[in-house]
């Protein structure tokens, strides 16, 4: 059934281009990749991502996959996750990895930066409560460190706890001994990453394409 709709119609391309910033040519390239991943079906499921070799060895593979099914990343109002996504949702999520155009205004660049950081925040805020808790942060750090084989889980846990305390001191300033740090809010997240160059660092190579080239 997917073969009957192998390529979106041109008017739809225009809508998608306006929504994502990709050119018609780039949308065509990404649509071919979408069809390859979905085995020529009209939707993608989580299992389709699990067959990508370059993604299989990524320590935060589950967070990356879930990001494609997170309603918060579809540039629409909504929370929770979906079981499958169409090409439009796939393209919108991919647009977070697109470097800003050299012709972008300062306002457009700042907006794109905020969108990218929100996307990263959502990846770590796994329970969708608007806060990255110590447990969520610890899980990511443990996955990154312990799976590399360099550190055991206890050591990784200690590093995560120490890093969270440092984050708390930066976000909240001085804290009393009996105060409890609930976690990183998005505003704290922006503060922590102020000055961090994120625009060209977000790319996806596990899709067998370098998204840094998807910019004109």
C-alpha positions, 0 to 999 in steps of 0.5 A: 500500500505504501508504494501507492503514495511513494512521494508526497504531492508538490503542494504538500512539499510546500507546506512541509518546506515552510514548516521545517525549513527544508528545501523541496530537494531535501524533503525528497531525499529525506522521503526516500530515506523514510521509505527505506526505513519503513520498507515502503510503508506509510508509517514508521514504528520503533522497530524500524529504527532498531534495525539501523546498525549505527544506532544499535551501539549508541548508548542513548539509543532508546532516548533517540528513538523515543524522541521520534515518537514524542508528541512534544517534538511535533511542533504541535500541542500535545503530550505523550507518545505515539506508536507510529509516525508518518513522514510529516512527523519524521521530517519535523523531528529531523528538522531539529538537527538541521543547521540554521541557514547562513541567511537566517536573521539573529532572531531566527537563529535564536529561535532555532537554538531554543527549539534544539535545546527544548528537543534535548530537554525533552529527551532527558525529561522522560516522564514529561513532567517539565523537570529533569530529575536526578534519577533521569539525569543519572540514568543517562549518565550511567548509560553513557559511562557504564556501557562504554566499559570504562566505568562501573555503574556505581562509579557512574552513579556517583559521577551523576550525583556529583554533577547534579549537585553542581547543576543545582548550585548553578541553577539555584545558587546557595542551598540550605542543607535541608533544601531538596533540589527537585531537578532541572527546569527548562529555564535552568537548562537554558541557563546551564547551556548559555554560550554552548554552541549547539547549532552545528553539533546536533546531527544524525549519522545513523540515518546514513546521511550527514544532516549538516549537509541539509542546509542551503 
